[in-house]
Amino acid sequence: MSPFQVIILGFLLVILLGSFLLMLPVATQNGHPTPFIDALFTSTSAVCVTGLVIHDTATYWSQFGQFVIIVLIQIGGLGVVTVAGAFAILSGRRIGLMQRSAMQEAIAAPKVGGVVRLIWFILRVSLIVEFIGAALLFPAFAADFGIVKGLWFAFFHSISAFCNAGFDLLGIREPFSSLTSYAANPVVPIVIALLIIIGGIGFLTWEDIRCNHFHIRKYRMQTKVILSVTGILIFLPTLYFFFFEFADAPVGERVLLSFFQAVTPRTAGFNTADLTSISETGQSMITILMLIGGSPGSTAGGMKTTTIAVLLANVIAVFRRTENPHFFKRRISAETVSRASTILIMYLVLFLTGGFILSRLEGIPALVSLFETASAIGTVGLSLGITSELGTISHMVLIVLMFFGRVGGLTLIYATLSNMRNSNARLPQERITVG
């Protein structure tokens, strides 16, 4: 099998295994078995680090069910191939070229060489960041829920935030309430937001920062692009939410609400504000942010920040009538622009098609259904409160979108067409007018 087929098969197997575990009576608090479609939806949402849920995680699933969910989140966040490679390395097995190629594709590494060392770096960073996040969250959760439950809550939410999953256990206060009860608490929203950002920037970016420290000129072009775009996509939405959405809140809480709602759509799924109370303009902005997502080689989904950056750079190059787009005095290849365009079209087609299907089947407004499909394909997990009310066909549509968003469109295409040979023949060229 090709590396792309290995990645897809790995995700499918883990999703199915998680589904069967969640179907067990021991996985629910009432001791009743969960229907397959509900278990499949939850398992897919966890492995694809999305966060959309049919049942409230805290009130429906037992301790065993919650443990299964957080394990699935950890595997999905790091990547099935990455976790499998780590176990192979720990067991002393020799890592062949095919396994290294699969690891390279899974973590978006630039080359096969050094991929095993990069896997170790990913594991170390993940464990360290998640432990630090849990330690920072523990005092707040321990004060509210006691030491034992507070410790479990701290680790669960730290892993869920770092993996950009969006699952939470705070439904014990009010089902599907996410982090709204901590909107005015500066510790929990800030720690969760930082974990989201760290996980969403990408491991290759952090490796570049580790190697070059604060010598920004030595950073790879991709690192500079990711940091720049990430900063812009946090700063501008924060300004919008601050001036137009949360005017009734005190200034301090208003800043927290604005910052958190700007961070979480890419692609975490937590929320500290009632999203249904936000204006349609704000909901549309969140939808766009969910489609963009995080960065390559990260725990986040979406089209990726680099995809949008390449397309914008190409637009600027067309306006300037220059031959190639560029960043930081480095030229972007035509192949990269072509891939970025393909990803954009694929995401838009699936996003719109899924939204229209949900709107027609369920009889809900188009904006609400598009918000839901953007959340699914961007592996975000934010919802306007309709997920649990959808029918079986709509749930299947969201399952497909979540899987597509986590695995990636190009991965699915390359896996399907891996046996097709490229032809060097070129057809005659003819001009066509566009625009």
PEWOKA-V114575 format. One record per residue. N is the residue number from 1. SS is DSSP state (h for helix, s for strand, l for the rest). PSI is psi in radians with two decimals (NA if undefined). NEAR is the number of other ideal C-beta (glycine too) atoms within 8 Angstrom. Layout:
n & ss & psi & near
N & SS & PSI & NEAR
N & SS & PSI & NEAR
//
This chain:
n & ss & psi & near
1 & l & 2.64 & 5
2 & l & 2.81 & 8
3 & h & -0.60 & 12
4 & h & -0.69 & 12
5 & h & -0.61 & 10
6 & h & -0.74 & 12
7 & h & -0.83 & 16
8 & h & -0.80 & 12
9 & h & -0.68 & 9
10 & h & -0.79 & 11
11 & h & -0.73 & 15
12 & h & -0.76 & 8
13 & h & -0.76 & 9
14 & h & -0.70 & 13
15 & h & -0.79 & 14
16 & h & -0.72 & 9
17 & h & -0.78 & 8
18 & h & -0.63 & 16
19 & h & -0.80 & 14
20 & h & -0.64 & 9
21 & h & -0.69 & 10
22 & h & -0.29 & 15
23 & h & -0.28 & 11
24 & l & 2.52 & 9
25 & h & -0.54 & 7
26 & h & -0.26 & 8
27 & h & -0.21 & 13
28 & s & 2.74 & 13
29 & l & -0.48 & 7
30 & l & -0.05 & 4
31 & l & 0.17 & 6
32 & l & 2.53 & 6
33 & l & 2.55 & 7
34 & l & 2.37 & 12
35 & l & 2.57 & 7
36 & h & -0.75 & 8
37 & h & -0.64 & 9
38 & h & -0.73 & 10
39 & h & -0.71 & 14
40 & h & -0.73 & 11
41 & h & -0.81 & 13
42 & h & -0.76 & 16
43 & h & -0.75 & 15
44 & h & -0.75 & 14
45 & h & -0.65 & 14
46 & h & -0.86 & 16
47 & h & -0.64 & 16
48 & l & 0.23 & 15
49 & l & 0.95 & 18
50 & l & -1.12 & 19
51 & l & -0.11 & 16
52 & l & 2.35 & 14
53 & l & 2.53 & 13
54 & l & -0.70 & 8
55 & l & 2.49 & 11
56 & l & 2.24 & 9
57 & h & -0.67 & 13
58 & h & -0.64 & 12
59 & h & -0.36 & 9
60 & h & -0.77 & 9
61 & s & 2.49 & 12
62 & l & -3.13 & 9
63 & h & -0.70 & 5
64 & h & -0.77 & 9
65 & h & -0.72 & 13
66 & h & -0.65 & 13
67 & h & -0.75 & 8
68 & h & -0.75 & 12
69 & h & -0.78 & 15
70 & h & -0.55 & 14
71 & h & -0.75 & 8
72 & h & -0.67 & 13
73 & h & -0.76 & 16
74 & h & -0.77 & 11
75 & h & -0.79 & 12
76 & h & -0.64 & 17
77 & h & -0.80 & 15
78 & h & -0.46 & 12
79 & l & 2.32 & 10
80 & h & -0.76 & 14
81 & h & -0.66 & 14
82 & h & -0.81 & 14
83 & h & -0.75 & 11
84 & h & -0.70 & 9
85 & h & -0.66 & 14
86 & h & -0.74 & 11
87 & h & -0.66 & 8
88 & h & -0.70 & 10
89 & h & -0.76 & 12
90 & h & -0.57 & 6
91 & l & -0.06 & 6
92 & l & 0.18 & 4
93 & l & 2.62 & 6
94 & l & 2.33 & 3
95 & l & 1.95 & 10
96 & l & 3.10 & 6
97 & h & -0.67 & 6
98 & h & -0.73 & 8
99 & h & -0.69 & 10
100 & h & -0.65 & 12
101 & h & -0.71 & 10
102 & h & -0.73 & 13
103 & h & -0.71 & 16
104 & h & -0.82 & 13
105 & h & -0.63 & 12
106 & h & -0.64 & 12
107 & h & 0.12 & 16
108 & l & 0.67 & 9
109 & l & 2.56 & 12
110 & l & -0.42 & 3
111 & l & 2.87 & 7
112 & l & -0.65 & 8
113 & l & 2.31 & 4
114 & l & 0.17 & 7
115 & h & -0.56 & 13
116 & h & -0.74 & 11
117 & h & -0.64 & 7
118 & h & -0.61 & 13
119 & h & -0.78 & 14
120 & h & -0.70 & 10
121 & h & -0.74 & 11
122 & h & -0.79 & 12
123 & h & -0.77 & 11
124 & h & -0.83 & 8
125 & h & -0.77 & 10
126 & h & -0.85 & 11
127 & h & -0.73 & 8
128 & h & -0.84 & 8
129 & h & -0.73 & 12
130 & h & -0.66 & 13
131 & h & -0.75 & 9
132 & h & -0.76 & 8
133 & h & -0.75 & 16
134 & h & -0.69 & 14
135 & h & -0.65 & 8
136 & h & -0.56 & 9
137 & h & -0.42 & 16
138 & h & -0.83 & 11
139 & h & -0.73 & 8
140 & h & -0.76 & 11
141 & h & -0.62 & 14
142 & h & -0.65 & 12
143 & h & -0.51 & 6
144 & h & -0.55 & 6
145 & h & 0.03 & 7
146 & l & 2.93 & 6
147 & h & -0.88 & 6
148 & h & -0.94 & 6
149 & h & -0.60 & 9
150 & h & -0.66 & 14
151 & h & -0.77 & 12
152 & h & -0.75 & 9
153 & h & -0.71 & 12
154 & h & -0.83 & 15
155 & h & -0.72 & 11
156 & h & -0.86 & 13
157 & h & -0.52 & 15
158 & h & -0.81 & 14
159 & h & -0.77 & 15
160 & h & -0.67 & 14
161 & h & -0.79 & 16
162 & h & -0.66 & 16
163 & l & 0.09 & 14
164 & l & 0.72 & 19
165 & l & -0.78 & 17
166 & l & 0.01 & 16
167 & l & 2.49 & 16
168 & l & 2.86 & 13
169 & l & 0.32 & 12
170 & h & 0.18 & 11
171 & h & -0.12 & 13
172 & h & -0.38 & 6
173 & l & -0.82 & 6
174 & l & 2.15 & 7
175 & l & 2.41 & 7
176 & l & 0.48 & 10
177 & l & -0.21 & 10
178 & l & -2.31 & 11
179 & l & 0.38 & 15
180 & h & -0.49 & 11
181 & h & -0.22 & 8
182 & h & 0.38 & 11
183 & l & -0.63 & 12
184 & l & -0.05 & 7
185 & l & 2.02 & 8
186 & h & -0.43 & 8
187 & h & -0.98 & 10
188 & h & -0.90 & 11
189 & h & -0.68 & 15
190 & h & -0.77 & 10
191 & h & -0.80 & 12
192 & h & -0.76 & 15
193 & h & -0.73 & 12
194 & h & -0.69 & 9
195 & h & -0.71 & 14
196 & h & -0.81 & 16
197 & h & -0.79 & 11
198 & h & -0.77 & 10
199 & h & -0.54 & 16
200 & h & -0.29 & 17
201 & h & -0.64 & 13
202 & l & 2.51 & 13
203 & h & -0.57 & 12
204 & h & -0.62 & 15
205 & h & -0.77 & 15
206 & h & -0.57 & 11
207 & h & -0.70 & 10
208 & h & -0.73 & 11
209 & h & -0.70 & 10
210 & h & -0.68 & 8
211 & h & -0.66 & 6
212 & h & -0.02 & 10
213 & l & -2.18 & 6
214 & l & 0.28 & 4
215 & l & 1.43 & 7
216 & h & -0.59 & 7
217 & h & -0.42 & 4
218 & h & -0.15 & 5
219 & l & 2.63 & 12
220 & l & 2.70 & 6
221 & h & -0.72 & 9
222 & h & -0.70 & 10
223 & h & -0.77 & 12
224 & h & -0.72 & 12
225 & h & -0.79 & 13
226 & h & -0.81 & 15
227 & h & -0.70 & 11
228 & h & -0.87 & 9
229 & h & -0.72 & 12
230 & h & -0.78 & 13
231 & h & -0.75 & 8
232 & h & -0.75 & 8
233 & h & -0.22 & 13
234 & h & -0.75 & 12
235 & h & -0.89 & 9
236 & h & -0.83 & 9
237 & h & -0.59 & 14
238 & h & -0.76 & 11
239 & h & -0.76 & 9
240 & h & -0.89 & 13
241 & h & -0.63 & 14
242 & h & -0.75 & 11
243 & h & -0.35 & 6
244 & h & -0.22 & 9
245 & l & -0.62 & 13
246 & l & 0.79 & 11
247 & l & -0.43 & 7
248 & l & -0.27 & 3
249 & l & 2.67 & 8
250 & l & 2.75 & 5
251 & h & -0.81 & 6
252 & h & -0.83 & 8
253 & h & -0.57 & 11
254 & h & -0.71 & 12
255 & h & -0.79 & 9
256 & h & -0.80 & 14
257 & h & -0.78 & 15
258 & h & -0.78 & 16
259 & h & -0.77 & 13
260 & h & -0.75 & 16
261 & h & -0.34 & 16
262 & h & -0.54 & 16
263 & h & -0.80 & 12
264 & h & -0.46 & 15
265 & l & -0.18 & 14
266 & l & 1.44 & 17
267 & l & 1.15 & 17
268 & l & -0.77 & 18
269 & l & -0.04 & 17
270 & l & 2.76 & 15
271 & l & 2.49 & 13
272 & l & 0.00 & 13
273 & l & 2.70 & 13
274 & l & 1.92 & 7
275 & h & -0.43 & 11
276 & h & -0.34 & 6
277 & h & -0.13 & 5
278 & l & 2.57 & 11
279 & l & 2.87 & 7
280 & h & -0.56 & 6
281 & h & -0.78 & 7
282 & h & -0.72 & 12
283 & h & -0.64 & 13
284 & h & -0.67 & 9
285 & h & -0.73 & 10
286 & h & -0.68 & 14
287 & h & -0.77 & 11
288 & h & -0.76 & 8
289 & h & -0.65 & 12
290 & h & -0.66 & 16
291 & h & -0.64 & 13
292 & h & -0.86 & 14
293 & l & -2.68 & 17
294 & l & -2.52 & 16
295 & l & 2.81 & 14
296 & l & 2.57 & 10
297 & l & 0.46 & 10
298 & l & -3.05 & 13
299 & l & -0.03 & 11
300 & l & 2.88 & 15
301 & l & -2.62 & 15
302 & l & -3.12 & 16
303 & l & -0.40 & 11
304 & l & 2.54 & 12
305 & h & -0.63 & 14
306 & h & -0.57 & 13
307 & h & -0.85 & 12
308 & h & -0.69 & 11
309 & h & -0.74 & 12
310 & h & -0.75 & 13
311 & h & -0.72 & 12
312 & h & -0.69 & 8
313 & h & -0.62 & 12
314 & h & -0.67 & 12
315 & h & -0.79 & 8
316 & h & -0.70 & 9
317 & h & -0.66 & 12
318 & h & -0.75 & 7
319 & h & -0.67 & 6
320 & h & -0.12 & 6
321 & l & 0.72 & 4
322 & l & 2.70 & 7
323 & l & -0.72 & 3
324 & l & 2.52 & 9
325 & l & 2.78 & 12
326 & s & 2.75 & 11
327 & s & 2.35 & 10
328 & l & 0.81 & 7
329 & l & 0.52 & 3
330 & s & 2.29 & 7
331 & s & 2.51 & 6
332 & l & 2.31 & 12
333 & l & 2.73 & 7
334 & h & -0.56 & 6
335 & h & -0.70 & 6
336 & h & -0.73 & 9
337 & h & -0.71 & 13
338 & h & -0.74 & 8
339 & h & -0.75 & 9
340 & h & -0.71 & 13
341 & h & -0.72 & 9
342 & h & -0.78 & 10
343 & h & -0.76 & 13
344 & h & -0.85 & 11
345 & h & -0.75 & 8
346 & h & -0.78 & 9
347 & h & -0.76 & 12
348 & h & -0.74 & 8
349 & h & -0.83 & 8
350 & h & -0.70 & 12
351 & h & -0.84 & 14
352 & h & -0.75 & 10
353 & h & -0.83 & 8
354 & h & -0.71 & 16
355 & h & -0.74 & 14
356 & h & -0.64 & 10
357 & h & -0.83 & 11
358 & h & -0.73 & 15
359 & h & -0.73 & 14
360 & h & -0.77 & 7
361 & h & -0.73 & 9
362 & h & -0.20 & 12
363 & l & 0.65 & 5
364 & l & 2.77 & 8
365 & l & 2.58 & 6
366 & h & -0.69 & 8
367 & h & -0.69 & 9
368 & h & -0.77 & 11
369 & h & -0.65 & 16
370 & h & -0.62 & 13
371 & h & -0.75 & 14
372 & h & -0.78 & 17
373 & h & -0.59 & 17
374 & h & -0.68 & 14
375 & h & -0.66 & 15
376 & h & -0.91 & 15
377 & h & -0.42 & 17
378 & l & 0.03 & 17
379 & l & 0.91 & 18
380 & l & -1.13 & 20
381 & l & -0.10 & 17
382 & l & 2.59 & 14
383 & l & 2.69 & 12
384 & l & 0.36 & 9
385 & l & 0.36 & 7
386 & l & -0.14 & 12
387 & h & -0.86 & 11
388 & h & -0.28 & 8
389 & h & -0.09 & 6
390 & l & 2.77 & 11
391 & l & 3.10 & 7
392 & h & -0.77 & 6
393 & h & -0.73 & 8
394 & h & -0.69 & 12
395 & h & -0.68 & 12
396 & h & -0.67 & 9
397 & h & -0.78 & 12
398 & h & -0.63 & 16
399 & h & -0.80 & 11
400 & h & -0.75 & 9
401 & h & -0.71 & 14
402 & h & -0.76 & 16
403 & h & -0.78 & 12
404 & h & -0.76 & 12
405 & h & -0.59 & 16
406 & h & -0.77 & 14
407 & h & -0.70 & 10
408 & l & 2.45 & 8
409 & h & -0.78 & 10
410 & h & -0.58 & 9
411 & h & -0.77 & 12
412 & h & -0.72 & 12
413 & h & -0.83 & 8
414 & h & -0.60 & 10
415 & h & -0.66 & 12
416 & h & -0.66 & 6
417 & l & 0.35 & 7
418 & l & -0.46 & 9
419 & l & -0.04 & 3
420 & l & 2.40 & 5
421 & l & 2.49 & 3
422 & l & 2.47 & 4
423 & l & 2.40 & 4
424 & l & -0.06 & 4
425 & l & 2.51 & 4
426 & l & 2.29 & 3
427 & l & 2.77 & 4
428 & l & 2.55 & 3
429 & l & 2.48 & 4
430 & l & 2.51 & 4
431 & l & 2.54 & 4
432 & l & 2.37 & 4
433 & l & 2.27 & 4
434 & l & 2.67 & 3
435 & l & NA & 2
//
